[in-house]
Amino acid sequence: MTMERWSVMVLAGCIGALVACAATVVPVSQARPVARVPSAPPSTVPYVQPTPPQATVSTTYPVMTGVSRLVAAGGNLQAALNAAQAGDEVVLAAGATFTGNFVLPVKGGTGWVVVRAQNVATAPGVRMTPTANAGAARIVTPNANPAFVTAPGAARWRLVGLDVAPTTGAGVNYGLVVLGRGNETSLAAMPSQIVLDRMYIHGTLTDNLSRCVAFNGASLAVIDSWLGECHGKGFDAQGVGGWGGPGPFLIENNRIEGSGQAIMFGGADPRVTNVSPSDITIRRNYLYKPLSWGKGRWTVKATFELKHGKRVLFEENVLENHWADAQVGYAILFQTVSDQNTSWAWVAVQDVLVRNNIIRNSTSGVNILSRASYSGGPLPVNPSSRIVIVNNLLHDVGRDPIAGGGGRIFQLLGDLSDVSVVNNTITLRGAANHALSLDGAKPQARLTLAYNVFPLTDYGIFGSGKGVGLPALSFFAPGSQVVGNVFPGQSSRLYPAGNRFPAAPPAFYSVTFEQPALCASFEAWRKAAAIPASSGVECSALPRGVVTPASSP
């Protein structure tokens, strides 16, 4: 199994919105510097690899060739945005507050406009925190409308080091930074080449906020930022949410708090036929839900969700705290959904790689549904397909952290094709309900479940109405590859040959995600549990330095 980083295309020099673009092929590690990680243990089982993202977003800081426009406290920010030309920067005075709903207009030329804090608190590549950002200029929306929104066709804007928030007590806000409203009916109307860099974008402790950032366009990025208090009651709320535009999209090195979902693509009707959110890279983010959001305070669904998306790389992220609320508690949820208000049967979730992540303290792990239409329209034409879950640590997953009930590690529903779950380790103090739950009116094709280490479970592999082990696999996943897995406490006679069935392994628990302490504890656990090196996660490939401690201004 090859774990090399993909080569991708970095879009550069786009004029307007996808009118004319030059492209250069570079390794993704050059597109944005990240530490290379070791490979996962080599699996001897072949499985279908997803098509990788074909493009990413260049986040190189633009060369400023124009004038620097300082907007002092009490100044007219919108006038400064309107007057700025390509190559200019708009500098917002330290400590100033600008209240209103500000539009990023269309500019001529090929240069960028930068809107930045007078003193950006963190260096490039370093994640912003509320404490560091305490003295920055604030942009405050007084109503339900965005603090920043792109004009149709706006391009080449970079926002740096700003504090963006709603007014406390103003009621529901429908998006703080809106990069495309999602109702654009042509590519030319969508925003392109917009970067949010070292931003602090957040709701309030008490008010409803539908999303911190809306992502609907081409070549959009949020990097090194803190998106907090993105929550709602009675509806989905996202840290980052997008449903329109072709991408590419880059979400890297952020802390993101979202009650409905930290990150979601899809979930609303696309407006341009056969244009899917594509070439999505989500890397080295800390996706966090405070436990204080539990017991119905805010509506919780998933942490990372795809309802429509193609060529997605989700790697080296940490997902912490997830529980059953408005849904049953899976931290990751993929489902191809065609019908929200109208029928769009061409949508799909395809070519998704989830690797080298840590999921901690969640009721359940990953749920993948083939296709659904919840409003009565036709099912999607294509099922969810070519999805690989490889080399992830699910730590304390399988038990609800709020209510205490049991959960499921993986669930696969419907006529999926080419789903592979390989070299993952799941730990739990206690027993989960299912290692793998299977259901659906039609069987899935070419399932691979290989070299995973499961915790103690009540039923192991379970198929609805079919029971445990071989009968479930034969009905719901005929011809599947199930080999090299560790199923503690299960009976070997109920499963395919080539798996291991020890008694319950010793409990593994670590209070740190930081290496080498995490890996030292993990390897000691693996040795005590007599788990072979070929099975389970390669710990040294897991993310380091991703978790951001709680911080407040």
C-alpha positions, 0 to 999 in steps of 0.5 A, spaced: 500 500 500 503 506 497 502 512 502 506 517 498 503 524 497 499 526 491 501 530 486 496 536 484 495 542 480 495 549 483 491 554 480 495 560 479 493 566 475 485 565 474 482 571 471 475 573 474 471 567 475 474 561 472 475 564 465 482 563 464 487 559 468 494 557 468 496 551 472 503 548 474 504 541 477 507 541 483 507 536 489 502 538 494 507 538 500 510 544 496 503 547 495 503 548 502 509 546 507 507 540 511 511 535 515 512 528 511 509 522 515 511 515 515 507 510 511 502 505 514 504 498 515 503 495 508 497 491 507 497 485 503 490 486 500 489 489 494 483 494 494 481 500 489 484 507 490 480 513 490 482 518 485 486 524 488 484 531 488 487 534 481 488 541 484 489 545 490 489 552 492 496 556 492 496 560 499 503 563 497 502 570 500 501 575 494 506 580 492 503 587 494 505 592 488 500 598 490 498 602 495 497 601 503 490 604 505 490 605 513 483 605 515 482 608 522 477 607 527 471 610 525 473 610 518 469 608 512 471 600 511 466 599 505 469 605 501 476 603 502 474 596 499 471 599 493 477 604 492 482 598 493 485 596 486 489 590 484 496 590 488 493 594 494 492 592 501 487 595 506 490 595 513 485 596 519 487 599 525 489 595 531 483 595 536 478 598 531 471 596 530 467 596 524 460 594 524 456 593 518 455 588 512 461 589 508 462 587 500 468 584 497 467 587 490 469 585 483 476 588 481 480 588 474 487 586 473 490 580 475 493 582 482 490 581 489 487 585 494 489 584 501 485 586 507 489 585 514 490 587 521 495 592 522 499 588 527 497 580 525 499 576 531 501 570 528 507 568 523 505 565 517 503 558 518 502 559 525 494 558 527 491 564 530 488 563 537 483 568 540 488 570 545 493 572 540 488 576 536 485 580 542 488 586 539 486 586 532 481 590 528 474 587 529 468 586 524 462 586 527 455 584 523 449 587 527 444 583 524 442 576 520 447 578 514 454 577 513 460 581 516 463 579 509 460 577 503 463 576 496 460 580 490 458 576 484 464 574 480 469 577 486 476 574 485 483 575 488 481 577 495 485 575 502 483 576 509 488 576 514 488 576 522 481 579 523 476 578 528 469 577 525 463 576 529 456 577 530 453 582 535 451 579 541 443 578 542 442 580 535 438 573 533 440 568 528 446 570 523 446 566 517 453 566 515 459 570 518 464 570 512 460 568 506 464 566 500 459 565 495 451 565 497 450 558 494 445 560 489 449 562 483 447 559 477 453 560 473 461 559 474 462 566 472 458 569 478 462 564 483 467 567 487 474 565 486 481 565 489 479 567 496 484 566 502 482 566 509 489 567 513 490 567 520 483 569 522 478 569 528 471 568 526 466 566 531 459 566 534 457 568 541 456 563 547 448 564 546 446 566 539 444 561 533 449 562 527 448 557 521 455 557 519 462 561 520 464 560 513 460 559 507 464 556 501 461 556 494 466 557 489 473 556 486 479 556 489 477 557 496 482 556 502 481 557 510 488 556 513 491 557 520 485 560 523 480 559 529 473 558 527 469 558 534 462 558 537 459 556 530 452 553 533 445 553 532 439 550 536 434 546 531 438 546 525 445 544 522 450 549 523 457 548 520 464 551 521 465 551 514 459 549 509 459 549 502 454 546 496 456 550 490 462 551 486 467 546 483 473 547 487 478 546 489 477 547 496 483 547 502 481 547 509 488 546 513 491 548 520 485 550 523 481 549 529 474 549 528 468 548 532 461 546 529 455 543 532 451 540 526 458 539 523 465 542 523 465 541 516 460 539 511 460 539 503 453 538 500 446 538 504 443 544 499 441 544 492 447 545 487 445 551 482 449 549 476 448 542 473 454 537 473 458 542 477 460 538 484 464 540 490 471 537 488 478 537 489 477 538 497 483 537 501 482 538 509 488 537 513 491 538 520 485 541 523 483 540 530 475 539 529 472 540 536 466 540 540 465 542 547 462 537 552 458 543 554 454 543 548 451 536 550 444 535 553 440 538 548 444 545 548 445 545 541 443 541 535 449 536 534 449 531 528 456 529 525 463 532 525 465 531 518 460 530 513 459 529 505 453 529 502 456 531 495 463 531 494 468 528 489 476 527 490 476 529 497 483 528 501 481 528 509 488 527 513 492 528 519 486 531 523 484 530 530 476 530 531 475 530 539 468 529 542 462 527 539 455 524 541 448 522 539 443 528 539 439 530 532 443 524 529 446 517 532 453 519 533 457 518 528 463 523 528 464 522 520 458 521 515 458 520 508 451 519 504 450 521 497 443 525 497 440 528 491 433 531 493 433 537 498 428 541 495 428 539 488 431 533 484 439 533 482 440 525 481 447 526 478 450 528 485 455 523 488 460 522 494 466 519 490 473 518 491 474 520 498 481 518 502 481 518 510 487 517 512 492 518 518 487 521 523 485 521 530 478 520 532 477 521 540 471 520 545 465 519 540 459 515 540 460 512 533 466 512 528 464 512 521 457 511 517 457 511 510 450 511 506 450 509 499 444 514 496 438 517 499 433 522 497 429 525 503 424 529 500 421 524 495 425 525 489 429 520 485 435 516 488 442 519 486 444 515 479 451 513 482 452 510 489 457 513 494 464 509 491 471 509 492 472 511 499 478 508 503 478 509 511 486 507 512 491 508 518 486 512 523 486 511 530 479 511 533 480 512 541 475 511 546 470 510 540 464 506 541 461 509 547 457 516 548 461 521 552 454 524 554 449 519 555 453 513 556 450 508 551 453 504 546 455 505 539 458 502 533 465 503 530 463 503 522 456 502 519 455 501 511 449 502 508 446 500 501 449 498 495 456 502 496 462 500 491 469 499 493 469 501 500 475 499 504 477 500 511 484 498 512 489 498 518 485 502 523 485 501 530 479 502 535 480 503 542 475 503 548 474 502 555 468 497 555 465 494 549 461 497 543 455 494 540 458 493 533 465 493 530 461 493 523 454 494 522 451 492 515 444 494 512 441 495 505 436 493 500 441 491 495 448 488 497 455 492 496 460 491 491 468 489 493 468 491 500 475 490 503 475 490 511 483 488 513 488 489 518 484 493 523 484 492 530 477 492 534 475 493 541 471 488 545 464 489 541 457 485 543 456 483 536 462 484 532 460 484 524 452 484 524 447 484 519 440 487 520 436 481 520 442 476 518 446 476 525 453 475 526 459 474 521 459 470 515 451 470 514 451 478 514 457 478 510 454 473 505 448 477 504 450 484 505 457 484 502 458 478 498 465 477 495 468 481 500 475 481 503 475 480 510 482 478 513 487 480 518 483 483 523 483 483 530 476 481 533 476 481 541 471 476 544 468 474 537 468 466 535 472 464 530 467 459 527 463 465 525 468 469 521 472 468 515 479 465 516 485 469 516 482 473 522 484 473 530 480 472 536 483 474 542 480 475 549 479 482 550 485 486 550 488 490 555 485 497 555 489 503 552 488 510 554 492 516 553 491 523 555 495 526 550 495 526 542 502 529 542 508 524 540 512 521 542 508 520 548 502 517 545 506 512 540 510 510 546 504 508 550 500 505 544 506 501 542 506 498 549 499 497 549 500 493 542 505 489 545 501 487 551 495 485 547 500 481 542 497 485 536 502 483 530 505 489 527 501 488 520 495 489 524 492 496 526 495 503 525 502 505 524 502 510 530 508 514 527 504 517 521 498 520 526 498 527 526 502 531 531 502 538 533 494 539 531 491 540 538 490 547 540 488 548 547 482 552 549 483 559 549 479 566 550 481 573 549 
